[in-house]
């Protein structure tokens, strides 16, 4: 029976040997797998995603470059620089201190035994030290008279303190400097101590001028300038226009003085436009005497002028008077 079963199985044809009907296709012996759909819709989603990623990367890179160029930090932003602190010189009331020191100097630099009480009363308004020393160091002897004073400078030493320097003329024109210590607190102000007597500024010696001169130009100007200065003193505009260079704006003295003489003329070598120095003697108007009489002899005064002159043919025209010409003529 076993053999019979084997034979029975052997007689059956293999699946590939079986003949199928013509209208039935042969089955694929391999297992069928499901394939994804690769249509056009999937491609545009992928490319759109890539474009978005690249746009994000480019934006991040651009912001990083801008941050570096602007000086910003990569991880955190630095705080803005603090505002500049106000210094003592900008907060101290310098103008008030200078005016206050001038008023103090008017009281302090005048003294006389006959006015000692008035001086002490005036000083008491400026400093608390006057309570123990009413004359602020003066022993009550001698006399001094203040002629004039000006502020020579101020040195701010703190938010509330400064030293004001006064340049003063006392007695017979003797120049001195006085250092006045000043203290302020809000709207209050006072002299905080005894003043300092300082030497007046030393006299400066300007450098010697050039010695070379254009004698031909000096001779021409010496003969030409008297008429010009006569018109300059009197206000004769017609004559002034005849001697004035094109582009000049010369105002006259309108009769304040009358012309006396040309004393000296210095013309350095140079081109068609050059500076010259002229010393002129003016006659001042007559003044009344002590009894109302008019003095027969008028006062005279020498003055030196800086002129800029321009050559016009054989003569020289005046371009400026009273100040040198820095640049060329207009």
ABEGO torsion letter per residue (X at the ends): XAAAAAAAAAABBBAAABBBBAABBBBBABBBBBBBBBBAAAAAAAAAAAAAAAAAAAAAAAAAAAAAAAGBBAABBBBBBBBBBBBAAAABBAAAAAAAAAAAAAAAABBBAAAAAAAAAAAAAABAAAAABAAGGBAGBEBBBBABBBBAEBBBABAABBBBBBBBBBEBGBBBBBBBBBBBBEABBBBABBBBBBBBBBBBBBBBBBABBBAAAAAAAAAAAAAAAAAAAAGBAAAAAAABBBGBBBBBAGGABBBABBABBBBBBEBABBBBBBBBBBBBBBBBBAAGBBBABBBBBBBBBBBBBBBBEABBBBABBGBBBABBBX
